[in-house]
């Protein structure tokens, strides 16, 4: 059963995913709608829906999820699913997509058949990317399928970032990050974990080790300090938390591509 009634923008792009190797958009849309019910569907592509207003329900197999504003859910090929809005309707962005890399990239975001829903809040960067996909599909300029695929890839990267940041915010890891210490031992203690377990969980959540995070934070601080022309590079190194100015210079160039002195010149 399909029942749709409301103001919608729905754009068909392509179902020939081979046109764009790896990832391709089939259709996309932005709906502000009431009386929206799609029941017992199966498709041969992937679907992401982002609820930015109102609420509804998503059913995958026998499992039912309450969808509220700021939640995102995914439907997978050949899996029976249904979704509908509540009596007051909802506002959603969505994109159907496929391609030989679609399953791997979507799984990398953290969304899966066993975990199809994410609560990430209202994120401007996500709504903007949905709008970019939609406007590209509407304008249909030369090679728009390729452009839409590029925006889709960026959307999936943004979803990954949002899911990770949300997970970190809900954990002891965030408290450890907020501690602003340069000691991994102190961070682990704050997170109430052993040092080994903390390092493993930190990397799982952020993609980098605590040591790498500390270095990046020091480099960011050093960039700010270098704007102060009254400080020598050596003084910047010490104030940013580096004990060895030579190591600071090497680390700074590794992360920025410039030596501190050069960075200061181009930042004028």
N, C-alpha and C positions, 0 to 999 in steps of 0.2 A: 504494500500500500504506500502510495506517495501522495502527500498533501502539502502543497506549498502556496502560501498567500502572503504577499507583502512586497515592499520595494527592494529590488535586488539588482545587482550588477554581476552578471555571470558571463565569462568570456571563454570561448573555446580556442585553444591554441593548436595542438597537434596530438595525435596518438601514435605517430611514427617516431618512436624514441630514437631509432637508429640515426635520425637526421642530426641529432646532437649526441655524440658518443658519451656514454656514461650516465647522463642525467637529462631528462627532458620534461617540460611542463605540458600537461594535457589540457587542463582548464583551471581557471582561478576565478575568484569572486569576492565581493563584499556585500553582505546581506544585512539589512535591518528589517526584521521579519517577525510576524506572528503566525500562528497556525502552521508551523513548520514540522512536518513529520516525514521521515524516510525510514521505512521499516523493512527488516529482513533483507538487506542488500548484500550482494557480493560483487566485487569488481576485480579486474585484473591489474589494477594499478594501486598506488599508495595515495593516501589522503591525510592532510593535516588541516585541522580546524582550530582557529584561535578565537576564543570567546572574549570580546572586549566590552560587552554590555549584556545585561540580562542573565538568564540562566537556562539550563536544560538538562537533558539526560543523554548519556551515551551507553549503549549496550553492545558488548562484544561477547559472542557466544552466550553463556548464561550469566555473565558478570555485568552488573549495572553500576555505572559511575554517575554521581551527581556533578554536573558541570556548572561552575559559577564564573563570574567575571574574573578575568585574569588567568583562566585555565586553558590549556591546550591539549588536544588529543589527536591520536593517529589511528587510522584504520588501515588494515593490511590486506593484500590480495587473497582472495579465496576464503576469507574469514567472514562469516555472517555477522553483520552488525546493523544496528539501528541507532538513530538519534533524533531528538525532537526538542523543541524549546518549551519552556513553561508558559503558562497562560499569558504572561506579560511580554512574551517574545524575547528575542535576543539579537545582538549584533555580532556577526562573525566575519572573519576573513578565512578563506580556505584556498587550498591549492591541491589539485590532483597531479601526480607525476609518476614517471617510470624511468626505465633505463637499466642497463646492466650493473650500474653502481648504486642504484637507488636503495636497495636493501641494506647494503653495507654502510652507506653514509647515514641513513636514518637510524640504524642500530647504533652507530657511533654516538649519536646525540644522546642516547640513553632511553629512547622510546622503543618499545618492543611489543609483541603480542601479549606478553606477560605483564608489561608495564606500559600501557598505552597512553596514560594521562600524566600531565605535569602541571603543577601549580606554580606559576612563575610571576604572577602579577601583571599589571599593565606596563609594557615596555615599549617606549617610543621607537626604539631601534627595530623592533619586530614589526610593528604596524607600518613603519616607513618602508620596510623591505617588501611586505605584502603589497603595498601601494605601488612600489616600483614594478613588481611583476605584473600587476593589473594594468597599469598605464602602458607598459610595454606591449602587452597583449592587445590592448585597445588601439594603440597607435599603428601597430602592424607595419613598422618601418622595415627597411631592408635587413634581412637576417635577424628579425625580431625573435625567432625561436631560440637562437644562440644567446641573445641578450637576456631573454627570460630565464634560460637555463643558468646563466651566470648569477642572476639575482636569486634564483632558487638555491644555488649552492651557498651564497652568502647568508640566506635565510636560515639554512640548516646549521651553519656555523654559529649564527646568533642564538639559535635555539639551544645548541650545546652549551654556549657560554651562560645563558640564562639558567639552564637546569643546574649546571655546576655551581654557579654563584648562589642559587637558592638552597642547594644542598649544604653548601658550606655555611651559609647563614644560620642554618638550623642545627649546627653541630658545635661541639667543643672546639673544633678547628678554628672557627671564626674568633673565638675568645683568644686563642693562641696568636692569631694574626694581629688582633687588636692590641696585644701586649706590647708591640713595637720593640721587642728585644732582639739583640743579635745573637742570643744564645739558644741553640736548638734544645738543649737540656731544659731551659726554662720554659720554652714553648711546649715541649712534651709534658712537663709537669702541669702547666696550665690546662692542657687538653685532657689531663688525667689518663695519660697513656705512657707505656714504656717508650723509650727513645726510638727503638726499632719499629714498633707498631705505629708510632706517630709519623715517622718518615714515610712509611708505606702508605698510610691513610692520607697524608697530606698530598703525596704525589698522585694518588688515585683520584683525589678530588680536584686538584688544580693542574695536573699535568707536569709539574716541576717539583723538585725536591725543596725542602725548607732552606737548605743552603743556597740554592739558586735563587729562591725568593728573597732571601736576605741580601744577596749581592745586588739583585735588581732594585731593591728598595734603596740601598746605599747609592747606586748609580743615579737613581731618580733624584735623590737628595743632592748629590754632587752637581747635577745639572743646574739645579736652582742656585747652589752656592757659587758656581762659576760665573753667574751673572753679576756677582759682586766683584768688580775689578780691583778692589782694595785687598782682596785675599790672594795669596800666592797659591799655586796649584798644590804645593805641599800642605799648606794650611787647609785647603779644601779637602784634601785626602783625609787628614786627621779628623776634621769636623764631620765628615761623612761616615766615619767609623772604620777607616782603613789604617792599619798600623804601619804599612809599608807603602810609601809614595810610588815606588816603582811598580809594585803589584797593582796599585790603584790605576796607574796609567795603562797597564796592559789590560786590566779588566774593563776599564772605561772604553778603550778602543774596540775590544771584543764585542761589547754590547751596543755600542753606538756607531762604530765604523770610523770614529775620529779620536785622535789624541785629545786630552783635555784642553791643551793650548789651542788646537785647531777649532775645537767646539766653541771655545770662548770667542774666537775671532768671527766665526760664521753666525754667532748668535747676536752680534751687534745690531 
